[in-house]
Amino acid sequence: MSRNEYCKGLWDLRPTIPDRRISSLKPWMIVLIIAAVVLVLALIISLLVYFLAYDQKPYYYQASFQIPSIEYNPDFSVEHSKSGTDLKVKINNEIDNIFRRSSLNHHYIKSHVVNLRPSNDGLKTDVLLQFQFASNNADAIRRHADNTLHQKLKSDESFLKIDTSLPYLRDMDEAQAEHILNSCCGLGTESPFSSMERIADGDVARKAAWPWQASLQIDGVHFCGATLISNEWLLTAAHCFDIYKNPRLWMASFGRTLNPPLMRRRVQSIIIHENYAAHKHDDDIAVVKLATPIIFSDDVHRVCLPDATFEVLPKSKVYVTGWGALKANGPFPNILRQVQIEIISNDICNKVDVYGGAVSSGMICAGFLEGKLDACEGDSGGPLVIARDRNIWYLIGIVSWGIDCGKENKPGIYTKVTCYRDWIKSKTNI
């Protein structure tokens, strides 16, 4: 046998060993491997998305601008005045355009005009700027935003100019910024919906719809409603304190639910109208000072107080809110409720078959003569509000008295806030 034949024979005699790299894997193992690979890829992608998109938080900066082309008008300082509001919109639009057309477009959220103040050269304004980005980019983006403003406002195209006395963006913490953003009065629900149920029957208020609503409590038990009119003052009914007058007994609770409350504050003082008497309904008004001021937020901020000349005509749609009883002598609900009712003229409410002359000029009659829709026990002291231009809400009444809840020919009676505007100012400087 030749060597080749010998070698061939040896080769032929070598046992055949099958390739087990594939055939040894069971189908379920292949599926498991593929699933693991997909899971790892999904995890990597999720982490990238999180760090690029979700690992971001809001950042706030305060900027100051000069407006040399506009002279200061005292009306600018009047809250929600048309001239002041129009100018603020113009300023916000200008700043929006600057950042929307820049590389910061995806980080810029909004601007908010804090104030309009006089200066030697026309007018000055302080503006709050809100951005959102990952924390490791904070310094770089602030410098970029600052440079963007300086470059754009150097040109003659913008009516805004950099305030040379405060030329750079200043950092502001989130709580302070949120307080400023929510410091304007009357910012509540934007699209109120009408109710076909009595306030006690289940028209539940949406979260942050009525951010000025407060609950006055003793030992955690709801007694009366109240309305936040500043960061430290509440407006309510005097009769809430007929029994318990000591302010140290009272606590104010805020938020949509009584339990758990969103926020609580101790009461420092209670001022009841000097002419109020428990045996009659006139002058049923009181102010309550909180021991610690409120930091405004989306959920808790103040309502607007109307001027003494503010008029509300019969048939006007208004809202009353509170944690009042589900029915006469019934339990109080835990979630804030609301009802839309109508203003009724005092002449109609003073008819013999209604209240027979008991409704004075310092009161508002609201509800329906057919009954059903009404406030109830526990709503006392709470707000009666109306929306005006740009959905700004004004407090026009305080839940005061009535006969039963939703009874025919017995609508609710409210203290008329405009009649006590001077008294409120004398006690609170608001």
SEKE-517875 format. One line per field, with one value per residue: residue number from 1; x, z, y of N, C-alpha, C in turn. Coordinates in steps of 0.1 Angstrom, whole numbers, plus 5000, padded with zeros to 4 digits. Layout:
# SEKE-517875
num (NUM,...)
neast (X,...)
nup (Z,...)
nnorth (Y,...)
caeast (X,...)
caup (Z,...)
canorth (Y,...)
ceast (X,...)
cup (Z,...)
cnorth (Y,...)
//
This chain:
# SEKE-517875
num (1,2,3,4,5,6,7,8,9,10,11,12,13,14,15,16,17,18,19,20,21,22,23,24,25,26,27,28,29,30,31,32,33,34,35,36,37,38,39,40,41,42,43,44,45,46,47,48,49,50,51,52,53,54,55,56,57,58,59,60,61,62,63,64,65,66,67,68,69,70,71,72,73,74,75,76,77,78,79,80,81,82,83,84,85,86,87,88,89,90,91,92,93,94,95,96,97,98,99,100,101,102,103,104,105,106,107,108,109,110,111,112,113,114,115,116,117,118,119,120,121,122,123,124,125,126,127,128,129,130,131,132,133,134,135,136,137,138,139,140,141,142,143,144,145,146,147,148,149,150,151,152,153,154,155,156,157,158,159,160,161,162,163,164,165,166,167,168,169,170,171,172,173,174,175,176,177,178,179,180,181,182,183,184,185,186,187,188,189,190,191,192,193,194,195,196,197,198,199,200,201,202,203,204,205,206,207,208,209,210,211,212,213,214,215,216,217,218,219,220,221,222,223,224,225,226,227,228,229,230,231,232,233,234,235,236,237,238,239,240,241,242,243,244,245,246,247,248,249,250,251,252,253,254,255,256,257,258,259,260,261,262,263,264,265,266,267,268,269,270,271,272,273,274,275,276,277,278,279,280,281,282,283,284,285,286,287,288,289,290,291,292,293,294,295,296,297,298,299,300,301,302,303,304,305,306,307,308,309,310,311,312,313,314,315,316,317,318,319,320,321,322,323,324,325,326,327,328,329,330,331,332,333,334,335,336,337,338,339,340,341,342,343,344,345,346,347,348,349,350,351,352,353,354,355,356,357,358,359,360,361,362,363,364,365,366,367,368,369,370,371,372,373,374,375,376,377,378,379,380,381,382,383,384,385,386,387,388,389,390,391,392,393,394,395,396,397,398,399,400,401,402,403,404,405,406,407,408,409,410,411,412,413,414,415,416,417,418,419,420,421,422,423,424,425,426,427,428,429,430)
neast (5009,5006,5020,5002,4979,4978,4976,4952,4937,4938,4926,4901,4894,4891,4868,4837,4829,4801,4791,4782,4776,4753,4733,4730,4716,4685,4653,4638,4659,4672,4652,4652,4678,4676,4655,4668,4689,4673,4661,4684,4692,4669,4670,4693,4686,4665,4678,4694,4674,4662,4683,4687,4663,4644,4658,4658,4653,4634,4648,4652,4655,4662,4657,4665,4652,4654,4630,4631,4615,4590,4570,4566,4534,4511,4490,4500,4507,4484,4467,4459,4451,4442,4461,4485,4485,4484,4510,4526,4521,4532,4559,4565,4560,4581,4604,4599,4601,4628,4641,4629,4637,4663,4692,4685,4659,4647,4651,4640,4612,4592,4585,4579,4565,4574,4571,4565,4582,4591,4617,4647,4651,4627,4611,4613,4615,4612,4618,4609,4625,4620,4636,4644,4664,4691,4709,4737,4742,4738,4753,4765,4742,4730,4749,4748,4722,4723,4742,4727,4706,4719,4732,4709,4695,4712,4708,4688,4663,4647,4625,4631,4658,4690,4692,4715,4722,4716,4729,4731,4718,4701,4702,4674,4656,4635,4611,4607,4604,4581,4563,4563,4553,4527,4517,4499,4465,4435,4439,4425,4405,4402,4382,4353,4327,4292,4269,4245,4237,4231,4254,4260,4255,4274,4291,4321,4350,4377,4413,4432,4414,4401,4420,4422,4405,4399,4398,4385,4393,4389,4407,4412,4387,4364,4349,4342,4342,4367,4384,4414,4430,4454,4489,4488,4463,4429,4395,4363,4332,4317,4300,4311,4326,4310,4309,4335,4361,4388,4418,4439,4428,4422,4428,4440,4433,4445,4440,4425,4414,4401,4413,4440,4453,4466,4482,4488,4480,4486,4464,4468,4454,4420,4397,4367,4339,4330,4303,4289,4265,4255,4228,4217,4219,4234,4265,4281,4310,4345,4380,4409,4441,4470,4494,4518,4531,4518,4534,4530,4516,4509,4487,4478,4468,4459,4426,4411,4402,4373,4369,4352,4333,4326,4303,4278,4254,4219,4211,4237,4263,4277,4300,4299,4318,4328,4331,4307,4277,4263,4236,4209,4218,4235,4265,4299,4316,4348,4361,4365,4337,4317,4294,4275,4256,4230,4229,4204,4181,4179,4154,4137,4143,4135,4107,4075,4070,4095,4121,4110,4119,4142,4167,4194,4210,4237,4240,4241,4219,4217,4213,4186,4151,4136,4150,4171,4199,4224,4243,4253,4251,4282,4294,4295,4311,4327,4338,4320,4323,4331,4339,4358,4372,4397,4395,4399,4394,4371,4363,4331,4312,4304,4296,4268,4240,4208,4177,4174,4187,4189,4162,4129,4122,4140,4168,4204,4221,4245,4273,4280,4308,4318,4306,4320,4345,4362,4364,4378,4402,4410,4416,4435,4451,4448)
nup (5000,4991,5004,5003,4999,5023,5041,5032,5039,5066,5071,5062,5082,5104,5129,5122,5133,5142,5136,5163,5170,5162,5159,5184,5199,5212,5200,5218,5232,5213,5209,5234,5235,5215,5225,5248,5236,5223,5246,5259,5240,5240,5266,5265,5246,5259,5281,5269,5258,5281,5294,5275,5271,5293,5316,5325,5338,5349,5345,5358,5350,5356,5338,5328,5310,5289,5277,5257,5239,5249,5272,5308,5321,5346,5346,5339,5362,5373,5380,5355,5338,5306,5290,5303,5301,5273,5266,5280,5267,5242,5249,5258,5234,5217,5230,5229,5201,5197,5210,5199,5173,5175,5183,5208,5208,5214,5241,5253,5271,5280,5285,5311,5320,5348,5360,5352,5352,5360,5344,5340,5313,5296,5300,5321,5324,5342,5335,5337,5327,5314,5310,5299,5306,5307,5337,5336,5317,5325,5330,5305,5289,5301,5296,5268,5263,5274,5257,5233,5237,5240,5215,5198,5207,5203,5178,5158,5154,5174,5199,5225,5248,5263,5298,5311,5338,5349,5334,5329,5328,5357,5381,5394,5420,5418,5434,5441,5415,5406,5424,5416,5389,5394,5407,5398,5401,5401,5383,5372,5365,5330,5313,5324,5332,5329,5355,5361,5385,5420,5442,5462,5452,5436,5416,5410,5415,5393,5396,5408,5398,5412,5427,5449,5469,5502,5533,5565,5596,5627,5648,5627,5615,5591,5590,5577,5545,5527,5511,5493,5492,5491,5497,5524,5535,5541,5530,5544,5559,5586,5604,5607,5629,5651,5674,5680,5685,5690,5674,5676,5677,5651,5618,5585,5555,5523,5488,5468,5482,5514,5531,5521,5530,5507,5516,5546,5570,5600,5618,5624,5631,5635,5620,5625,5610,5623,5626,5626,5638,5655,5655,5632,5595,5582,5572,5571,5572,5573,5578,5576,5589,5579,5597,5585,5554,5522,5496,5464,5439,5411,5421,5444,5447,5445,5443,5423,5436,5432,5420,5437,5420,5403,5384,5384,5365,5366,5358,5351,5347,5373,5397,5426,5451,5473,5503,5511,5528,5516,5517,5534,5568,5563,5557,5551,5520,5509,5487,5468,5456,5430,5416,5390,5389,5387,5389,5407,5407,5434,5438,5429,5447,5471,5470,5484,5485,5484,5499,5512,5516,5531,5520,5517,5504,5506,5500,5478,5457,5445,5424,5417,5413,5411,5426,5436,5425,5444,5472,5503,5538,5554,5533,5539,5540,5518,5483,5458,5425,5394,5360,5340,5313,5294,5310,5337,5371,5395,5428,5439,5458,5491,5507,5526,5538,5539,5533,5540,5516,5482,5480,5467,5456,5475,5471,5474,5496,5495,5508,5496,5479,5467,5481,5504,5499,5506,5534,5534,5524,5544,5564,5555,5536,5509)
nnorth (4988,5021,5052,5073,5059,5046,5067,5076,5055,5057,5081,5074,5057,5072,5082,5099,5130,5148,5182,5200,5225,5240,5221,5211,5230,5236,5245,5261,5272,5288,5307,5319,5330,5349,5366,5375,5390,5410,5422,5433,5452,5468,5478,5493,5512,5524,5535,5554,5570,5579,5594,5613,5625,5623,5627,5653,5686,5714,5747,5780,5814,5848,5878,5911,5939,5968,5992,6015,6028,6031,6048,6048,6039,6044,6027,6003,5990,5981,5953,5929,5949,5962,5976,5970,5941,5937,5948,5930,5906,5913,5916,5889,5875,5885,5876,5849,5845,5850,5828,5806,5806,5800,5778,5769,5761,5736,5734,5757,5768,5788,5824,5848,5877,5896,5921,5956,5985,6019,6039,6059,6060,6056,6026,5997,5961,5931,5898,5864,5835,5802,5771,5738,5710,5686,5682,5683,5701,5726,5750,5756,5759,5781,5801,5801,5809,5835,5847,5845,5862,5887,5890,5891,5913,5934,5944,5967,5958,5948,5959,5956,5960,5952,5954,5974,5977,5954,5931,5903,5869,5857,5831,5813,5796,5767,5767,5794,5805,5792,5803,5829,5826,5819,5840,5859,5869,5850,5829,5801,5773,5768,5761,5759,5737,5731,5721,5695,5687,5690,5708,5691,5667,5654,5667,5668,5686,5694,5687,5713,5732,5751,5769,5786,5779,5771,5752,5756,5745,5726,5707,5690,5687,5696,5728,5752,5769,5789,5816,5822,5852,5865,5858,5854,5859,5850,5851,5849,5838,5856,5843,5818,5818,5820,5803,5793,5814,5817,5820,5802,5777,5771,5758,5761,5744,5733,5724,5698,5677,5669,5651,5632,5665,5689,5710,5727,5753,5771,5793,5827,5851,5863,5884,5899,5914,5945,5952,5929,5906,5877,5871,5881,5884,5903,5920,5897,5888,5881,5882,5862,5857,5840,5820,5814,5824,5815,5797,5802,5780,5758,5745,5759,5791,5826,5842,5868,5900,5920,5954,5981,5990,5970,5951,5927,5911,5901,5867,5861,5836,5819,5804,5782,5767,5740,5719,5711,5696,5665,5664,5681,5682,5661,5641,5654,5656,5642,5651,5681,5700,5714,5738,5752,5781,5807,5843,5859,5886,5909,5920,5900,5880,5891,5889,5880,5852,5842,5853,5874,5901,5899,5900,5921,5950,5945,5919,5890,5872,5840,5812,5790,5795,5772,5755,5727,5731,5742,5756,5741,5730,5735,5746,5772,5804,5799,5804,5824,5827,5844,5844,5865,5885,5867,5845,5851,5849,5862,5870,5873,5868,5855,5825,5826,5824,5807,5789,5756,5732,5737,5741,5747,5780,5790,5801,5804,5827,5852,5870,5902,5909,5933,5953,5954,5961,5983,5978,5954,5962,5979,5962,5944,5955,5950)
caeast (5000,5014,5018,4989,4968,4978,4971,4938,4930,4937,4915,4888,4891,4888,4854,4831,4823,4792,4792,4771,4774,4740,4723,4728,4707,4671,4645,4635,4671,4674,4642,4656,4689,4671,4648,4678,4695,4664,4660,4695,4691,4658,4675,4703,4679,4657,4687,4697,4662,4660,4693,4686,4650,4637,4667,4659,4645,4633,4657,4646,4665,4655,4664,4659,4653,4649,4621,4632,4605,4577,4570,4558,4521,4507,4480,4507,4508,4471,4467,4451,4447,4443,4473,4496,4484,4488,4524,4533,4520,4541,4573,4567,4561,4594,4614,4596,4606,4643,4646,4623,4645,4677,4695,4679,4645,4642,4652,4633,4598,4584,4589,4568,4568,4571,4567,4568,4586,4596,4632,4651,4651,4615,4605,4621,4607,4618,4612,4613,4627,4620,4642,4644,4675,4698,4716,4751,4744,4732,4762,4767,4730,4728,4758,4743,4710,4727,4748,4717,4698,4728,4733,4697,4690,4721,4703,4677,4651,4639,4621,4638,4673,4695,4693,4729,4724,4715,4730,4732,4707,4703,4695,4663,4652,4622,4600,4605,4599,4567,4555,4561,4545,4514,4513,4488,4453,4424,4442,4419,4400,4400,4370,4343,4315,4280,4264,4231,4235,4234,4268,4261,4252,4285,4298,4334,4359,4390,4425,4437,4404,4398,4432,4420,4396,4405,4390,4388,4391,4393,4411,4411,4374,4360,4338,4338,4351,4373,4391,4427,4430,4468,4497,4487,4450,4417,4382,4353,4320,4318,4293,4319,4333,4300,4312,4350,4367,4402,4425,4448,4420,4418,4438,4435,4438,4444,4440,4412,4408,4403,4422,4450,4454,4478,4490,4481,4486,4479,4458,4474,4444,4407,4391,4353,4333,4326,4288,4283,4258,4251,4213,4212,4228,4241,4279,4286,4323,4357,4393,4418,4455,4477,4506,4529,4526,4517,4542,4520,4520,4497,4475,4473,4471,4448,4416,4411,4391,4368,4368,4338,4324,4324,4289,4273,4240,4211,4213,4251,4267,4287,4303,4301,4325,4330,4330,4294,4270,4256,4222,4207,4222,4243,4280,4307,4324,4362,4366,4359,4327,4314,4281,4272,4243,4228,4226,4190,4180,4174,4140,4130,4145,4127,4093,4069,4071,4109,4127,4102,4125,4154,4179,4198,4219,4250,4239,4238,4211,4222,4208,4174,4139,4131,4157,4180,4213,4226,4253,4247,4258,4296,4299,4296,4324,4334,4337,4311,4332,4327,4351,4358,4381,4408,4392,4403,4383,4369,4354,4320,4303,4308,4285,4264,4229,4197,4168,4175,4196,4182,4147,4122,4120,4149,4181,4214,4224,4259,4278,4284,4322,4321,4301,4330,4359,4370,4366,4388,4415,4414,4422,4445,4458,4447)
caup (5000,4990,5016,5000,5001,5038,5047,5029,5047,5080,5071,5061,5094,5115,5131,5118,5145,5137,5141,5173,5174,5159,5161,5198,5205,5211,5195,5229,5236,5203,5212,5246,5232,5207,5234,5256,5228,5221,5259,5261,5231,5244,5278,5261,5239,5270,5289,5260,5257,5295,5297,5265,5271,5306,5327,5324,5348,5346,5350,5357,5350,5356,5329,5328,5297,5288,5265,5255,5230,5256,5285,5318,5324,5359,5344,5338,5375,5377,5377,5344,5329,5292,5285,5308,5296,5259,5266,5285,5256,5232,5253,5257,5220,5213,5236,5223,5187,5198,5213,5190,5161,5179,5186,5221,5206,5221,5256,5258,5274,5280,5293,5319,5325,5362,5363,5343,5361,5353,5345,5334,5299,5292,5308,5323,5327,5346,5329,5341,5315,5318,5301,5304,5300,5316,5347,5333,5307,5331,5328,5291,5283,5306,5288,5254,5264,5277,5245,5223,5240,5238,5201,5191,5212,5199,5166,5160,5150,5186,5208,5238,5249,5275,5309,5314,5352,5353,5320,5327,5334,5371,5384,5403,5423,5412,5442,5439,5402,5406,5432,5407,5378,5399,5416,5392,5407,5392,5373,5376,5354,5318,5306,5333,5326,5337,5362,5362,5398,5431,5446,5472,5446,5429,5406,5416,5409,5388,5403,5406,5391,5421,5436,5460,5478,5515,5543,5578,5604,5641,5651,5615,5611,5583,5595,5568,5534,5527,5498,5494,5485,5490,5502,5538,5539,5536,5532,5548,5566,5601,5612,5609,5642,5662,5686,5682,5680,5693,5662,5678,5675,5637,5608,5571,5546,5509,5480,5463,5492,5529,5536,5528,5525,5499,5523,5558,5576,5612,5617,5633,5636,5628,5621,5621,5607,5636,5627,5625,5650,5652,5653,5619,5584,5576,5575,5574,5565,5581,5572,5584,5586,5581,5605,5576,5541,5512,5484,5453,5429,5402,5429,5454,5445,5450,5434,5421,5443,5423,5425,5443,5408,5396,5384,5379,5361,5368,5348,5349,5352,5384,5404,5440,5454,5487,5508,5519,5530,5505,5518,5547,5579,5558,5558,5542,5511,5510,5475,5466,5446,5424,5409,5383,5392,5381,5397,5407,5412,5448,5438,5428,5460,5482,5469,5496,5485,5484,5512,5519,5520,5540,5512,5517,5493,5508,5497,5464,5456,5434,5424,5408,5421,5411,5436,5432,5424,5455,5482,5515,5551,5553,5522,5544,5540,5506,5473,5447,5416,5380,5350,5330,5301,5295,5320,5350,5380,5405,5439,5440,5469,5502,5511,5539,5545,5530,5539,5535,5505,5470,5482,5458,5461,5485,5466,5483,5498,5496,5511,5483,5482,5463,5491,5516,5493,5515,5547,5532,5522,5556,5573,5549,5526,5496)
canorth (5000,5033,5061,5080,5050,5043,5079,5077,5046,5062,5091,5068,5050,5082,5084,5112,5138,5158,5196,5201,5239,5244,5211,5209,5240,5233,5256,5270,5279,5298,5318,5325,5339,5361,5374,5382,5401,5421,5428,5441,5463,5477,5484,5503,5523,5531,5543,5565,5579,5585,5604,5624,5632,5624,5631,5668,5693,5729,5757,5793,5826,5862,5887,5925,5946,5982,5994,6029,6033,6031,6055,6041,6043,6039,6016,5991,5984,5976,5939,5925,5960,5959,5981,5962,5928,5938,5949,5918,5897,5917,5912,5875,5871,5889,5867,5835,5845,5849,5815,5796,5806,5797,5764,5765,5759,5724,5736,5768,5765,5800,5835,5854,5891,5897,5935,5967,5995,6031,6041,6072,6058,6049,6016,5985,5950,5919,5886,5850,5826,5788,5762,5724,5703,5677,5690,5684,5711,5739,5762,5758,5765,5795,5810,5801,5817,5848,5852,5846,5875,5898,5891,5895,5926,5945,5950,5977,5952,5945,5970,5953,5962,5946,5964,5975,5977,5939,5926,5889,5861,5853,5818,5814,5783,5763,5771,5808,5807,5787,5813,5841,5822,5817,5851,5867,5865,5846,5819,5789,5764,5776,5757,5754,5730,5733,5709,5692,5682,5699,5707,5680,5654,5647,5674,5668,5696,5688,5690,5727,5740,5762,5768,5796,5773,5766,5746,5760,5732,5725,5693,5682,5685,5708,5736,5762,5772,5802,5819,5828,5865,5869,5847,5852,5863,5844,5858,5839,5844,5859,5833,5806,5819,5822,5795,5792,5826,5817,5816,5791,5765,5769,5754,5762,5733,5736,5712,5692,5668,5673,5641,5640,5678,5692,5719,5732,5765,5776,5806,5837,5860,5864,5898,5898,5927,5951,5953,5916,5901,5864,5869,5886,5880,5914,5921,5883,5887,5881,5879,5853,5858,5827,5822,5813,5827,5805,5797,5799,5769,5755,5740,5768,5805,5835,5847,5883,5907,5930,5968,5984,5993,5957,5948,5914,5913,5889,5856,5858,5823,5819,5791,5781,5755,5737,5705,5711,5683,5659,5669,5688,5674,5650,5641,5662,5648,5644,5658,5694,5699,5727,5739,5764,5787,5820,5854,5863,5900,5910,5923,5887,5872,5897,5887,5874,5838,5838,5857,5884,5914,5897,5902,5935,5955,5939,5905,5885,5861,5832,5798,5789,5794,5758,5747,5716,5735,5751,5753,5735,5731,5733,5755,5786,5811,5796,5814,5825,5834,5846,5845,5877,5884,5859,5835,5856,5846,5872,5866,5883,5865,5846,5817,5832,5818,5802,5780,5743,5731,5734,5741,5756,5794,5794,5801,5807,5841,5854,5883,5908,5914,5947,5963,5954,5963,5992,5972,5944,5969,5985,5952,5935,5963,5943)
ceast (5009,5011,5005,4977,4966,4972,4956,4930,4928,4926,4901,4883,4888,4873,4849,4825,4814,4794,4780,4769,4760,4730,4720,4719,4693,4664,4642,4647,4674,4665,4647,4668,4685,4664,4658,4685,4686,4662,4671,4695,4680,4662,4684,4696,4671,4666,4691,4686,4660,4670,4692,4673,4644,4646,4669,4650,4644,4643,4651,4657,4657,4664,4657,4662,4648,4640,4621,4621,4591,4578,4562,4544,4516,4497,4487,4508,4494,4469,4456,4445,4450,4457,4485,4496,4489,4504,4531,4532,4530,4556,4575,4568,4575,4605,4612,4602,4622,4647,4641,4631,4660,4679,4690,4665,4640,4644,4644,4618,4589,4590,4576,4572,4564,4566,4571,4570,4592,4611,4635,4651,4639,4610,4614,4611,4616,4611,4617,4614,4627,4626,4641,4655,4682,4707,4731,4753,4740,4741,4763,4754,4727,4736,4753,4731,4713,4733,4737,4709,4707,4730,4721,4693,4700,4716,4691,4664,4642,4637,4627,4653,4677,4696,4708,4732,4723,4717,4730,4720,4711,4696,4684,4659,4638,4610,4597,4599,4584,4558,4553,4552,4530,4509,4502,4475,4443,4427,4437,4416,4398,4387,4359,4332,4303,4276,4249,4228,4237,4248,4270,4259,4262,4292,4312,4343,4372,4402,4429,4427,4401,4409,4432,4411,4404,4394,4394,4384,4395,4395,4409,4397,4370,4348,4333,4347,4357,4380,4404,4428,4444,4476,4496,4473,4439,4405,4372,4341,4322,4311,4300,4325,4323,4304,4327,4357,4382,4410,4434,4441,4419,4431,4432,4441,4435,4445,4426,4406,4410,4413,4427,4450,4467,4488,4481,4488,4479,4474,4464,4464,4431,4401,4377,4348,4327,4311,4281,4277,4253,4236,4208,4223,4236,4256,4286,4300,4334,4369,4402,4432,4462,4490,4519,4524,4526,4527,4533,4526,4508,4485,4470,4478,4458,4438,4417,4399,4386,4369,4353,4328,4321,4310,4287,4258,4232,4212,4227,4254,4278,4289,4304,4308,4326,4329,4317,4287,4264,4241,4220,4210,4230,4258,4287,4315,4339,4368,4358,4349,4323,4300,4280,4258,4242,4225,4211,4189,4175,4159,4132,4131,4138,4112,4088,4071,4085,4115,4120,4109,4138,4167,4183,4207,4233,4251,4237,4229,4215,4217,4197,4162,4133,4139,4167,4195,4215,4239,4245,4255,4273,4303,4301,4310,4332,4331,4325,4319,4326,4340,4348,4368,4393,4407,4399,4392,4383,4359,4343,4311,4309,4296,4281,4252,4218,4189,4169,4186,4189,4167,4141,4119,4129,4164,4191,4217,4238,4263,4284,4298,4324,4316,4311,4344,4368,4373,4378,4402,4420,4420,4434,4455,4458,4435)
cup (5000,5002,5015,5004,5016,5045,5044,5037,5061,5081,5071,5074,5105,5117,5127,5130,5140,5143,5150,5177,5172,5163,5175,5205,5202,5206,5206,5234,5226,5206,5224,5244,5224,5216,5243,5249,5226,5234,5262,5253,5235,5257,5274,5255,5250,5278,5282,5260,5270,5297,5287,5266,5285,5317,5326,5334,5344,5352,5348,5358,5350,5347,5330,5314,5298,5276,5263,5247,5236,5269,5295,5320,5337,5358,5343,5351,5380,5371,5366,5337,5315,5286,5290,5303,5281,5258,5270,5274,5245,5236,5253,5243,5214,5218,5230,5209,5187,5200,5204,5177,5163,5181,5200,5220,5214,5236,5262,5260,5273,5287,5300,5324,5339,5365,5351,5353,5354,5354,5339,5319,5295,5302,5309,5327,5332,5341,5334,5329,5320,5307,5307,5298,5311,5325,5344,5322,5312,5327,5314,5285,5288,5298,5274,5254,5266,5264,5234,5225,5236,5223,5194,5195,5209,5186,5168,5157,5162,5194,5222,5237,5263,5286,5314,5329,5357,5340,5318,5333,5348,5374,5395,5407,5419,5421,5441,5426,5401,5413,5423,5395,5382,5408,5411,5398,5396,5382,5378,5365,5342,5311,5315,5326,5335,5344,5361,5376,5408,5436,5455,5465,5437,5417,5412,5408,5404,5396,5398,5398,5399,5431,5448,5471,5490,5524,5556,5588,5618,5643,5639,5609,5603,5589,5584,5556,5536,5514,5500,5486,5484,5496,5517,5543,5532,5538,5534,5554,5581,5609,5614,5623,5653,5675,5690,5676,5682,5680,5664,5677,5660,5629,5594,5563,5532,5501,5477,5473,5506,5535,5525,5522,5517,5507,5535,5564,5589,5610,5628,5639,5628,5631,5616,5619,5620,5638,5627,5638,5646,5649,5640,5608,5578,5580,5578,5566,5575,5573,5582,5580,5589,5589,5596,5562,5531,5501,5473,5444,5420,5410,5439,5450,5447,5439,5433,5430,5433,5429,5430,5432,5400,5396,5378,5377,5364,5356,5345,5355,5362,5390,5419,5442,5469,5490,5516,5519,5518,5505,5532,5558,5575,5560,5548,5533,5513,5498,5472,5454,5441,5418,5402,5385,5385,5392,5395,5413,5427,5449,5438,5442,5472,5480,5481,5497,5484,5497,5518,5524,5529,5533,5511,5506,5494,5506,5482,5465,5444,5435,5413,5417,5421,5421,5429,5433,5435,5463,5494,5527,5549,5542,5527,5544,5526,5495,5463,5437,5402,5372,5341,5319,5304,5306,5333,5360,5392,5416,5441,5453,5479,5506,5525,5545,5534,5538,5532,5523,5492,5470,5472,5464,5472,5480,5476,5484,5501,5500,5499,5486,5478,5473,5503,5511,5502,5528,5545,5531,5535,5566,5568,5539,5512,5489)
cnorth (5012,5042,5069,5072,5047,5055,5080,5068,5050,5073,5085,5061,5059,5084,5098,5118,5149,5172,5199,5216,5244,5233,5208,5219,5237,5246,5266,5278,5291,5310,5326,5335,5351,5371,5382,5393,5413,5429,5438,5453,5473,5484,5496,5515,5531,5540,5556,5575,5587,5597,5616,5632,5634,5628,5646,5674,5707,5737,5771,5804,5839,5871,5901,5932,5960,5983,6009,6036,6035,6038,6047,6047,6036,6027,6003,5983,5978,5962,5936,5937,5957,5964,5973,5948,5928,5939,5937,5907,5900,5913,5897,5869,5874,5879,5852,5834,5843,5835,5804,5795,5804,5782,5759,5762,5747,5725,5747,5764,5778,5812,5841,5867,5892,5910,5944,5979,6007,6032,6054,6072,6050,6039,6004,5974,5939,5907,5873,5841,5811,5780,5748,5716,5694,5686,5692,5695,5725,5751,5766,5764,5778,5805,5812,5810,5832,5854,5854,5859,5887,5901,5897,5909,5938,5952,5959,5971,5950,5958,5968,5955,5956,5957,5964,5974,5962,5932,5911,5881,5857,5841,5821,5799,5780,5768,5786,5812,5803,5797,5825,5838,5821,5829,5860,5861,5859,5835,5805,5780,5773,5773,5751,5747,5731,5720,5708,5686,5692,5698,5695,5667,5648,5654,5677,5678,5689,5694,5704,5736,5752,5764,5778,5790,5768,5760,5751,5749,5734,5710,5684,5680,5698,5715,5745,5763,5786,5804,5827,5841,5871,5857,5845,5856,5854,5852,5847,5846,5845,5848,5820,5806,5823,5815,5796,5805,5826,5812,5804,5777,5761,5765,5756,5751,5737,5723,5707,5683,5673,5663,5632,5654,5680,5701,5724,5744,5768,5790,5815,5846,5860,5878,5897,5912,5933,5952,5940,5912,5887,5862,5875,5882,5891,5914,5908,5881,5888,5878,5871,5854,5845,5830,5822,5816,5815,5807,5793,5788,5768,5751,5749,5782,5813,5838,5862,5889,5918,5944,5970,5986,5981,5953,5934,5914,5900,5880,5853,5844,5825,5805,5792,5768,5753,5722,5704,5697,5678,5662,5675,5678,5661,5651,5650,5653,5651,5652,5671,5693,5713,5726,5752,5769,5800,5831,5857,5877,5900,5913,5910,5880,5878,5896,5879,5859,5833,5841,5869,5896,5912,5899,5916,5938,5949,5924,5902,5873,5853,5817,5797,5788,5780,5749,5738,5721,5745,5747,5746,5737,5728,5740,5769,5791,5808,5806,5813,5833,5835,5849,5857,5875,5876,5849,5838,5855,5857,5867,5877,5880,5855,5838,5821,5824,5814,5793,5766,5743,5727,5734,5751,5770,5798,5792,5805,5822,5843,5868,5889,5915,5928,5957,5964,5956,5972,5986,5962,5951,5975,5975,5945,5943,5957,5950)
//
